[in-house]
Amino acid sequence: MKILGIFLMILFCSVSLVILLDLSMNFSLSQSLSHLINPFRVMDAGEYVMLTGLFLIVISHQIIMIIKSKSNRSN
């Protein structure tokens, strides 16, 4: 759970930094959100597969760690 929490904290910090930088350059909030989403609009199918695979690796690792910790507690 700690790794997932750290991952989400870093994600939140990086997204907020990008939005704040865009806002400091006098872009509107809708434009800064558009700049944030734009790289995902131009991705090819192979890049989507890689992104999904990496996301599944992170989530499956967390699920495995939870299952192992529950089995250790029951023993």
C-alpha positions as CSV (number, residue, x, y, z in Angstrom):
1,M,0.0,0.0,0.0
2,K,2.9,2.3,0.7
3,I,4.1,2.1,-2.9
4,L,0.7,2.8,-4.3
5,G,0.4,5.8,-2.0
6,I,3.8,7.1,-3.0
7,F,2.9,6.6,-6.7
8,L,-0.3,8.5,-6.3
9,M,1.4,11.3,-4.4
10,I,4.0,11.7,-7.1
11,L,1.3,11.6,-9.8
12,F,-0.7,14.3,-8.0
13,C,2.4,16.5,-7.5
14,S,3.6,16.2,-11.1
15,V,0.1,16.9,-12.5
16,S,-0.3,19.9,-10.2
17,L,3.1,21.2,-11.2
18,V,2.3,21.0,-14.9
19,I,-1.0,22.8,-14.4
20,L,0.6,25.5,-12.3
21,L,3.3,26.1,-14.9
22,D,0.7,26.5,-17.6
23,L,-1.4,28.8,-15.4
24,S,1.7,30.9,-14.7
25,M,2.2,31.3,-18.5
26,N,-1.3,32.8,-18.7
27,F,-3.1,29.8,-20.2
28,S,-6.6,29.2,-19.0
29,L,-7.4,26.2,-16.9
30,S,-9.2,24.4,-19.8
31,Q,-6.1,25.0,-22.0
32,S,-3.7,23.7,-19.4
33,L,-5.9,20.5,-18.9
34,S,-5.9,20.1,-22.7
35,H,-2.1,20.3,-22.7
36,L,-2.0,17.7,-20.0
37,I,-4.3,15.3,-21.9
38,N,-2.8,16.0,-25.4
39,P,0.0,13.4,-25.3
40,F,-2.6,10.6,-24.8
41,R,-4.6,11.8,-27.8
42,V,-1.7,11.3,-30.2
43,M,-0.6,7.8,-28.9
44,D,-0.6,4.8,-31.2
45,A,-2.0,1.4,-30.4
46,G,1.4,0.0,-29.3
47,E,1.9,2.9,-26.9
48,Y,-1.5,2.2,-25.4
49,V,-0.6,-1.4,-24.9
50,M,2.7,-0.4,-23.2
51,L,0.9,2.1,-20.9
52,T,-1.8,-0.5,-20.0
53,G,0.9,-3.1,-19.3
54,L,2.9,-0.9,-17.0
55,F,-0.3,0.1,-15.2
56,L,-1.3,-3.6,-14.8
57,I,2.2,-4.4,-13.4
58,V,1.9,-1.8,-10.7
59,I,-1.6,-2.8,-9.7
60,S,-0.9,-6.6,-9.8
61,H,2.2,-6.1,-7.7
62,Q,0.1,-4.3,-5.1
63,I,-2.5,-7.1,-5.1
64,I,0.1,-9.7,-4.7
65,M,1.7,-7.9,-1.7
66,I,-1.8,-7.6,0.0
67,I,-2.5,-11.3,-0.5
68,K,1.0,-12.2,0.9
69,S,0.5,-10.0,3.9
70,K,-2.9,-11.4,4.7
71,S,-1.6,-15.0,4.4
72,N,1.3,-14.1,6.8
73,R,-1.1,-12.7,9.3
74,S,-3.3,-15.8,9.3
75,N,-0.3,-18.1,9.9
